[in-house]
Amino acid sequence: MQQRGRLFITTDTAAVLLVVVMWVRAVGSLIALSLTADKKFVPVGQEPIWTPAASLTSRGLYVLVIGICLGIILFRMNELTRPGLWRVVAVLAPWFCILLRDLYSGSPTPDSVLYVMVVLALAALRPDPRRILVTLGSLVLLTAVIALALGLLLPGAGVLHDSKGSAFQRSDKTVFPSLGLLQGMFTSENNLGTYISIGSAAVATLRPWWLRLSGLGIIVFAVLWSSSRSSMFALACMLVVGIVVWAIGEFGRRPAAAVARVAAFAAILTMCALPLMGWGDDAFTDRGFIWDRALAEWSSRAYLFGLGHDWFQHVAESDTSPLSVGAYQGHNQFVQFLVTGGVVFALFAVGSLLAQTYVITAPESRYLTIAAMLVTGICISGLLEVPLGFVDRSVFWTVTVVPLTVLFFARSGDTHREGGAR
């Protein structure tokens, strides 16, 4: 049942509005950048091109998102703990941990404020997950369509170019050599692939079936054109997990939930274990080098509390650091947790993800298939990329933080089948 409370619109409508504005801030500013800048590859350590139009779009919509969240929180203050205080604490604990670390070093980010405001607004609203997932699915599909349009109609913006302005070619990676590497409105092919591959979990909720299948087909083609291997692997794993959990669900929700949990927990474990297995420097396109050096710096200098969320940025800007060649991030979600926030932050972050996964893959969950796909996508992408952040990485929040939080805070009374995923 939809509630109006003190709001003049339903809680579901308010949540949809919030999600749409967040998407416009993240993706819309990148579209503005693509239309107003000469997009070329920027070497690690140099400031990316950011035009006044893109900056104005991002900052203006940041203020709007904060305003919407503040209005929701003020009007529904008494509803903040309705999902359960422990759930709110579980979602905010990693944020609080890394925020304290950043406050100590004097480098908090604007996204630090945005994260807590969005989480509290979603806690106060507790919207119907289906409304939010369908909205997100539509936005992710729209993102893929716009990215493809940019690649076809404005290849100077939509296809990756090197620093000289020539189409970037990698014969060992490009799936469609004649088309180059699709980056769409994003600034790299990996970012585009990460966003739409994880977002495919929401696309799977679209109705009718032909829209769902055609939407997933568009996502698959866009990911293939991007040639992002981590995204291709993540998307394949998500589709396999989704099909298996859905099929087993026809015979009972308990076995389906068991399979969903095994798949999701296995993905989390793999994400954490992979960089600790002693790979050579050239493993996973030189990511082994980044993991080894970054973990060595962390373990020797800041074992408990890490080096700060912006350490990789500082390293990239340095002329003497051994990581400056390609370390603009940890290139693994667990490495990012450890290096930026230390063991303490990593425990809170992984613990929060485990708690959310356990709840949203329970047998009574309405969205068991989608939840399994979502966690699998985040963690498999997290093998080689960093899709999840609490004071940064906000460009991915509409496909990571928002759906996870909405499912985690969902009301528990309706246990009907997942009609949208069928």
KELOVEX-226148 format. One record per residue (C-alpha): y, x, z; residue in three letters; residue number from 1. Coordinates in Angstrom, 3 decimals. Each point is the difference from the previous one (the first is absolute). Layout:
// residues N
y, x, z, code, pos
Y, X, Z, ALA, NUM
...
//
This chain:
// residues 422
y, x, z, code, pos
0.000, 0.000, 0.000, MET, 1
3.362, 1.422, -0.986, GLN, 2
2.626, 0.235, 2.712, GLN, 3
3.766, -0.070, -0.309, ARG, 4
0.852, 0.903, 3.592, GLY, 5
3.724, 0.733, 0.119, ARG, 6
0.006, 1.186, -3.596, LEU, 7
1.277, -2.296, -2.728, PHE, 8
-2.949, 0.996, -2.189, ILE, 9
-3.702, 0.184, 0.706, THR, 10
-1.435, 3.156, 1.491, THR, 11
-2.062, 0.586, -3.138, ASP, 12
3.065, -0.268, -2.224, THR, 13
1.939, 2.391, 2.231, ALA, 14
-2.856, 2.506, -0.181, ALA, 15
-0.218, -0.313, -3.784, VAL, 16
3.760, 0.586, -0.256, LEU, 17
-0.304, 3.104, 2.173, LEU, 18
-2.865, 1.390, -2.085, VAL, 19
1.803, -0.625, -3.289, VAL, 20
3.174, 1.732, 1.202, VAL, 21
-2.064, 2.949, 1.264, MET, 22
-1.647, 0.264, -3.410, TRP, 23
3.339, -0.161, -1.808, VAL, 24
1.331, 2.749, 2.262, ARG, 25
-2.989, 2.267, -0.639, ALA, 26
-0.754, -0.712, -3.652, VAL, 27
3.342, -1.406, -1.131, GLY, 28
1.857, 3.169, 0.949, SER, 29
-2.552, 2.002, -2.004, LEU, 30
0.529, -2.292, -2.988, ILE, 31
3.747, 0.579, 0.322, ALA, 32
-0.688, 3.736, 0.102, LEU, 33
-2.170, -0.214, -3.118, SER, 34
2.698, -1.852, -1.925, LEU, 35
2.919, 2.194, 1.039, THR, 36
-1.406, 3.536, 0.295, ALA, 37
-1.531, 2.594, -2.276, ASP, 38
-3.352, 0.144, 1.772, LYS, 39
-1.513, 3.466, -0.155, LYS, 40
-2.426, 1.898, 2.169, PHE, 41
1.814, 1.485, 2.983, VAL, 42
-1.631, 3.104, 1.523, PRO, 43
-1.101, -0.275, 3.610, VAL, 44
2.833, 0.886, 2.336, GLY, 45
2.813, -1.229, -2.238, GLN, 46
1.840, -3.258, 0.565, GLU, 47
-1.286, -2.784, -2.287, PRO, 48
2.396, -1.741, -2.354, ILE, 49
1.413, -3.059, 1.790, TRP, 50
2.723, -1.901, -1.826, THR, 51
2.792, -2.028, 1.656, PRO, 52
-1.567, -3.243, -1.271, ALA, 53
-3.373, 0.836, 1.538, ALA, 54
1.609, 1.166, 3.238, SER, 55
2.145, -3.132, 0.275, LEU, 56
-3.010, -2.228, -0.658, THR, 57
-2.096, 1.737, 2.631, SER, 58
2.696, 0.100, 2.685, ARG, 59
1.239, -3.515, -0.606, GLY, 60
-3.478, -1.481, 0.163, LEU, 61
-0.803, 2.093, 3.069, TYR, 62
2.851, -1.747, 1.797, VAL, 63
-1.222, -3.356, -1.309, LEU, 64
-3.561, 0.592, 1.233, VAL, 65
1.314, 1.020, 3.417, ILE, 66
2.177, -3.114, 0.088, GLY, 67
-2.882, -2.317, -0.907, ILE, 68
-2.251, 1.596, 2.612, CYS, 69
2.698, -0.179, 2.663, LEU, 70
0.610, -3.675, -0.727, GLY, 71
-3.717, -0.777, 0.217, ILE, 72
-0.397, 1.918, 3.257, ILE, 73
3.022, -1.641, 1.623, LEU, 74
-0.974, -3.528, -1.032, PHE, 75
-3.668, 0.442, 0.953, ARG, 76
0.276, 2.326, 2.988, MET, 77
-2.490, -2.040, 2.025, ASN, 78
-2.656, 0.374, -2.712, GLU, 79
-0.097, 3.797, -0.089, LEU, 80
-3.103, 0.333, 2.159, THR, 81
-1.894, -2.989, -1.402, ARG, 82
-2.339, 2.250, -2.037, PRO, 83
-0.932, 1.650, 3.307, GLY, 84
1.984, 2.732, 1.703, LEU, 85
-2.776, 2.529, -0.526, TRP, 86
0.119, -0.544, -3.754, ARG, 87
3.733, 0.570, -0.152, VAL, 88
-0.434, 3.152, 2.092, VAL, 89
-2.848, 1.201, -2.224, ALA, 90
2.154, -0.269, -3.126, VAL, 91
3.082, 1.569, 1.595, LEU, 92
-1.710, 2.797, 1.964, ALA, 93
-0.162, 2.533, -2.880, PRO, 94
3.601, -0.778, -0.926, TRP, 95
1.154, 0.525, 3.589, PHE, 96
-1.876, 3.289, 0.232, CYS, 97
1.454, 1.561, -3.152, ILE, 98
3.433, -1.471, 0.786, LEU, 99
0.063, 1.805, 3.356, LEU, 100
-0.997, 3.208, -1.780, ARG, 101
2.818, -0.432, -2.499, ASP, 102
2.557, -0.905, 2.663, LEU, 103
-0.923, 3.193, 1.842, TYR, 104
0.652, 2.044, -3.137, SER, 105
3.075, -2.061, -0.908, GLY, 106
-1.249, -1.265, -3.359, SER, 107
-0.718, -3.764, 0.136, PRO, 108
0.071, -1.894, -3.293, THR, 109
1.490, -3.377, -1.005, PRO, 110
-3.561, -1.145, -0.682, ASP, 111
-0.714, 0.507, 3.711, SER, 112
2.181, -3.026, 0.714, VAL, 113
-1.322, -1.940, -2.971, LEU, 114
-3.642, 0.343, 1.036, TYR, 115
0.377, -1.495, 3.465, VAL, 116
2.232, -2.790, -1.309, MET, 117
-2.524, -0.994, -2.678, VAL, 118
-2.936, 0.067, 2.430, VAL, 119
1.819, -2.097, 2.602, LEU, 120
1.165, -2.465, -2.653, ALA, 121
-3.570, -0.450, -1.250, LEU, 122
-1.208, -0.401, 3.588, ALA, 123
2.602, -2.702, 0.614, ALA, 124
-0.859, -1.843, -3.219, LEU, 125
-3.801, 0.410, -0.142, ARG, 126
0.002, -1.329, -3.573, PRO, 127
-2.994, -1.391, -1.839, ASP, 128
-1.689, 3.135, -1.417, PRO, 129
-0.839, -1.769, -3.232, ARG, 130
3.674, -0.684, -0.779, ARG, 131
0.880, 3.629, 0.628, ILE, 132
-2.983, 1.437, -1.864, LEU, 133
0.644, -2.174, -3.050, VAL, 134
3.665, 1.015, 0.057, THR, 135
-0.949, 3.668, 0.282, LEU, 136
-2.594, -0.375, -2.745, GLY, 137
2.608, -1.486, -2.314, SER, 138
2.459, 2.791, 0.806, LEU, 139
-2.599, 2.732, -0.518, VAL, 140
-0.987, -1.521, -3.329, LEU, 141
3.676, -0.212, -0.965, LEU, 142
0.381, 3.663, 0.969, THR, 143
-2.878, 0.970, -2.284, ALA, 144
1.384, -2.072, -2.892, VAL, 145
3.481, 1.530, 0.353, ILE, 146
-1.524, 3.485, 0.228, ALA, 147
-1.943, -0.599, -3.213, LEU, 148
3.110, -1.381, -1.697, ALA, 149
1.969, 3.100, 0.982, LEU, 150
-2.785, 2.209, -1.306, GLY, 151
-0.105, -1.811, -3.344, LEU, 152
3.664, -0.856, -0.554, LEU, 153
1.803, 2.753, 1.939, LEU, 154
-2.426, 2.937, 0.056, PRO, 155
2.819, 2.297, 1.042, GLY, 156
0.024, -1.831, 3.340, ALA, 157
-3.523, -1.384, 0.237, GLY, 158
-2.012, 3.052, -1.063, VAL, 159
-0.021, 3.230, 2.017, LEU, 160
2.169, 2.766, -1.499, HIS, 161
0.267, 3.638, 0.989, ASP, 162
3.224, 1.696, 1.093, SER, 163
0.894, 0.698, -3.654, LYS, 164
-0.307, -3.660, -0.984, GLY, 165
-3.281, 0.288, -1.890, SER, 166
-2.839, -2.434, 0.637, ALA, 167
-2.225, 1.505, 2.676, PHE, 168
-3.447, 0.825, -1.350, GLN, 169
-3.114, 0.921, 1.938, ARG, 170
-3.100, 0.103, -2.142, SER, 171
-2.219, 0.235, 3.067, ASP, 172
1.442, -3.193, 1.500, LYS, 173
1.549, -2.332, -2.580, THR, 174
-2.227, -2.987, -0.815, VAL, 175
2.068, -0.973, -3.056, PHE, 176
1.333, 3.335, -1.353, PRO, 177
2.212, -1.607, -2.633, SER, 178
1.734, -2.183, 2.612, LEU, 179
0.646, 2.621, 2.676, GLY, 180
0.031, -0.824, 3.717, LEU, 181
1.396, -3.392, 0.999, LEU, 182
2.367, 0.113, 2.966, GLN, 183
1.820, -3.271, -0.640, GLY, 184
2.959, -0.456, 2.309, MET, 185
-1.396, 2.550, 2.469, PHE, 186
0.748, 3.714, -0.043, THR, 187
-3.602, 1.117, -0.450, SER, 188
-3.207, -1.363, -1.426, GLU, 189
-1.759, 0.364, 3.354, ASN, 190
2.538, -2.208, 1.789, ASN, 191
-0.362, -2.744, -2.605, LEU, 192
-3.787, 0.216, 0.143, GLY, 193
-0.042, -0.062, 3.795, THR, 194
2.253, -3.059, 0.196, TYR, 195
-1.760, -2.220, -2.518, ILE, 196
-3.548, 1.084, 0.885, SER, 197
0.426, -0.867, 3.693, ILE, 198
1.913, -3.116, -1.023, GLY, 199
-2.968, -1.190, -2.071, SER, 200
-1.449, -1.424, 3.233, ALA, 201
2.833, -2.543, -0.018, ALA, 202
-0.371, -0.600, -3.744, VAL, 203
-3.578, -1.105, 0.756, ALA, 204
1.406, -3.046, 1.836, THR, 205
1.774, -1.434, -3.043, LEU, 206
-1.024, -3.342, -1.464, ARG, 207
-1.343, -1.221, -2.358, PRO, 208
-2.890, 2.337, -0.776, TRP, 209
1.293, 0.978, -3.449, TRP, 210
3.295, 1.172, 1.508, LEU, 211
-1.888, 2.004, 2.607, ARG, 212
-2.267, 1.685, -2.558, LEU, 213
2.771, 0.661, -2.509, SER, 214
2.197, 1.326, 2.802, GLY, 215
-2.699, 2.404, 1.140, LEU, 216
-0.495, 1.022, -3.630, GLY, 217
3.695, 0.873, -0.287, ILE, 218
-0.221, 1.997, 3.234, ILE, 219
-3.043, 1.905, -1.282, VAL, 220
1.723, 0.859, -3.287, PHE, 221
3.196, 1.139, 1.735, ALA, 222
-1.957, 2.211, 2.413, VAL, 223
-1.994, 1.497, -2.881, LEU, 224
3.200, 0.722, -1.921, TRP, 225
1.490, 1.668, 3.069, SER, 226
-3.117, 2.208, 0.076, SER, 227
0.337, 0.235, 3.787, SER, 228
-3.530, 0.975, 0.914, ARG, 229
0.353, -0.876, 3.672, SER, 230
1.258, -3.462, -0.978, SER, 231
-2.793, -0.523, -2.521, MET, 232
-2.559, 0.889, 2.654, PHE, 233
1.703, -2.206, 2.594, ALA, 234
0.156, -2.960, -2.384, LEU, 235
-3.661, 0.401, -0.950, ALA, 236
-1.036, 0.136, 3.673, CYS, 237
2.120, -3.050, 0.819, MET, 238
-1.516, -2.066, -2.795, LEU, 239
-3.548, 1.005, 0.949, VAL, 240
0.585, -0.762, 3.691, VAL, 241
1.679, -3.307, -0.847, GLY, 242
-2.821, -1.154, -2.274, ILE, 243
-2.725, 1.034, 2.458, VAL, 244
1.658, -1.623, 3.032, VAL, 245
0.733, -3.185, -1.962, TRP, 246
-3.585, -0.207, -1.298, ALA, 247
-1.548, 0.559, 3.422, ILE, 248
2.422, -2.550, 1.438, GLY, 249
-1.802, -2.672, -2.043, GLU, 250
-2.997, 0.506, 2.298, PHE, 251
1.885, 0.213, 3.285, GLY, 252
3.218, 1.292, 1.454, ARG, 253
-1.566, 2.213, 2.661, ARG, 254
-1.852, 2.273, -2.438, PRO, 255
3.081, 0.028, -2.229, ALA, 256
2.166, 1.027, 2.952, ALA, 257
-2.484, 2.736, 0.893, ALA, 258
0.156, 1.407, -3.529, VAL, 259
3.799, -0.278, -0.043, ALA, 260
0.281, 1.900, 3.264, ARG, 261
-2.439, 2.698, -1.079, VAL, 262
1.901, 0.513, -3.255, ALA, 263
3.425, 0.028, 1.668, ALA, 264
-1.009, 2.259, 2.888, PHE, 265
-1.779, 2.348, -2.419, ALA, 266
3.205, 0.236, -2.037, ALA, 267
2.021, 0.824, 3.131, ILE, 268
-2.530, 2.625, 1.107, LEU, 269
-0.084, 1.599, -3.445, THR, 270
3.793, 0.112, -0.153, MET, 271
0.106, 1.861, 3.312, CYS, 272
-2.949, 2.313, -0.627, ALA, 273
0.679, 1.104, -3.578, LEU, 274
2.778, 2.564, 0.639, PRO, 275
-1.888, 1.495, 2.957, LEU, 276
-3.051, 1.012, -2.033, MET, 277
1.187, 3.475, -0.991, GLY, 278
0.828, -0.417, -3.677, TRP, 279
1.192, 2.832, -2.203, GLY, 280
3.655, 0.348, -0.893, ASP, 281
-0.487, -1.449, -3.482, ASP, 282
-1.969, -3.064, 1.144, ALA, 283
1.374, -3.391, -1.051, PHE, 284
2.722, 1.495, -2.210, THR, 285
1.153, 2.561, 2.579, ASP, 286
0.079, -2.524, 2.822, ARG, 287
-2.479, 2.174, 1.873, GLY, 288
2.719, 2.665, 0.153, PHE, 289
2.519, -2.464, 1.455, ILE, 290
-2.472, -1.343, 2.560, TRP, 291
-1.058, 3.446, 1.191, ASP, 292
3.511, 1.422, 0.377, ARG, 293
1.523, -3.154, 1.460, ALA, 294
-2.761, -0.410, 2.573, LEU, 295
0.321, 3.665, 0.936, ALA, 296
3.738, -0.441, 0.604, GLU, 297
-0.604, -3.147, 2.045, TRP, 298
-2.803, 1.414, 2.174, SER, 299
1.896, 3.190, 0.786, SER, 300
3.461, -1.450, 0.585, ARG, 301
-0.095, -3.662, 1.065, ALA, 302
-3.524, -1.121, 0.798, TYR, 303
0.868, -2.986, 2.200, LEU, 304
3.206, -1.412, -1.461, PHE, 305
0.171, 1.346, -3.530, GLY, 306
2.826, 1.441, -2.052, LEU, 307
1.971, -3.175, -0.738, GLY, 308
-0.133, -2.573, -2.779, HIS, 309
2.253, 2.091, -2.265, ASP, 310
-1.800, 3.327, 0.410, TRP, 311
-1.478, -0.065, -3.494, PHE, 312
3.454, -0.628, -1.435, GLN, 313
1.397, 3.001, 1.846, HIS, 314
-2.930, 2.093, -1.194, VAL, 315
0.578, -1.076, -3.597, ALA, 316
3.640, 1.079, 0.237, GLU, 317
-0.933, 3.423, 1.363, SER, 318
-0.244, 3.088, -2.209, ASP, 319
-2.351, 1.817, 2.349, THR, 320
-2.541, -2.601, 1.083, SER, 321
-3.475, 0.376, -1.525, PRO, 322
-0.058, -3.772, -0.517, LEU, 323
3.139, -0.265, -2.131, SER, 324
-1.936, -0.174, -3.265, VAL, 325
-1.185, -3.570, 0.448, GLY, 326
0.249, -1.172, 3.583, ALA, 327
2.419, -2.914, -0.076, TYR, 328
-2.561, -1.919, 2.098, GLN, 329
-3.389, 0.609, 1.603, GLY, 330
-1.947, -1.401, -2.975, HIS, 331
-2.361, -1.575, 2.509, ASN, 332
0.856, -2.750, 2.452, GLN, 333
-1.713, 1.654, 2.973, PHE, 334
1.576, 3.385, -0.734, VAL, 335
3.365, -1.752, -0.129, GLN, 336
-0.656, -1.583, 3.399, PHE, 337
-1.078, 3.278, 1.615, LEU, 338
2.681, 2.250, -1.441, VAL, 339
2.958, -2.332, 0.503, THR, 340
-0.930, -1.531, 3.358, GLY, 341
-2.799, 2.103, 1.441, GLY, 342
-3.204, -1.122, 1.652, VAL, 343
1.814, -2.630, 2.067, VAL, 344
1.486, -1.763, -3.012, PHE, 345
-3.222, 0.318, -2.006, ALA, 346
-1.971, -1.672, 2.792, LEU, 347
2.474, -2.879, 0.221, PHE, 348
0.204, -0.429, -3.777, ALA, 349
-3.741, 0.113, -0.662, VAL, 350
-0.678, -2.084, 3.110, GLY, 351
2.446, -2.651, -1.198, SER, 352
-1.627, -0.051, -3.437, LEU, 353
-3.462, -0.311, 1.562, LEU, 354
1.110, -2.868, 2.254, ALA, 355
1.601, -1.874, -2.881, GLN, 356
-3.042, 0.569, -2.186, THR, 357
-2.372, -1.284, 2.674, TYR, 358
2.001, -3.204, 0.462, VAL, 359
0.667, -0.846, -3.645, ILE, 360
-3.641, 0.582, -0.992, THR, 361
-1.403, -2.274, 2.722, ALA, 362
-2.506, -2.666, -1.167, PRO, 363
2.508, -2.775, 0.690, GLU, 364
2.676, 1.645, -2.145, SER, 365
1.153, -2.232, -2.844, ARG, 366
0.776, 2.995, -2.173, TYR, 367
-2.981, 2.239, 0.572, LEU, 368
-0.321, 1.181, -3.594, THR, 369
3.704, 0.723, -0.375, ILE, 370
0.128, 1.816, 3.352, ALA, 371
-2.914, 2.235, -0.965, ALA, 372
1.620, 0.799, -3.348, MET, 373
3.360, 0.713, 1.622, LEU, 374
-1.242, 2.471, 2.613, VAL, 375
-2.283, 1.665, -2.532, THR, 376
2.892, 0.380, -2.430, GLY, 377
2.360, 1.490, 2.585, ILE, 378
-2.560, 2.507, 1.246, CYS, 379
-1.464, 1.020, -3.346, ILE, 380
3.529, 0.506, -1.333, SER, 381
0.630, 1.881, 3.235, GLY, 382
-2.636, 2.562, -0.937, LEU, 383
2.481, 1.759, -2.299, LEU, 384
3.287, -1.872, 0.499, GLU, 385
2.069, -1.402, 2.896, VAL, 386
0.422, -3.767, -0.419, PRO, 387
0.569, -0.857, 3.666, LEU, 388
3.078, 0.848, 2.026, GLY, 389
1.829, -1.376, 3.018, PHE, 390
3.402, 1.671, -0.310, VAL, 391
-0.237, 0.805, -3.712, ASP, 392
-2.033, -0.925, -3.121, ARG, 393
1.703, -3.407, 0.049, SER, 394
-0.442, -0.327, -3.760, VAL, 395
-3.664, -0.801, 0.725, PHE, 396
0.529, -2.348, 2.948, TRP, 397
-0.356, -3.177, -2.041, THR, 398
-3.576, 0.976, -0.904, VAL, 399
-0.965, 1.722, 3.271, THR, 400
1.918, -0.921, 3.155, VAL, 401
0.860, -3.594, -0.937, VAL, 402
-3.485, -1.285, -0.977, PRO, 403
-1.694, 1.880, 2.844, LEU, 404
2.447, -1.393, 2.555, THR, 405
-0.110, -3.549, -1.352, VAL, 406
-3.809, -0.062, 0.095, LEU, 407
-0.041, 1.582, 3.464, PHE, 408
2.487, -2.535, 1.397, PHE, 409
-1.581, -3.006, -1.735, ALA, 410
-0.764, -3.142, 1.960, ARG, 411
-3.668, -0.388, 0.872, SER, 412
-1.008, -3.674, -0.389, GLY, 413
-0.650, -0.405, -3.664, ASP, 414
-3.167, 1.753, -1.128, THR, 415
-0.411, -1.532, -3.424, HIS, 416
-1.249, 2.056, -2.890, ARG, 417
2.176, 2.368, -2.024, GLU, 418
0.735, -2.279, -2.876, GLY, 419
2.534, 2.293, -1.617, GLY, 420
-2.384, 2.920, -0.218, ALA, 421
-2.633, -1.878, -1.887, ARG, 422
//
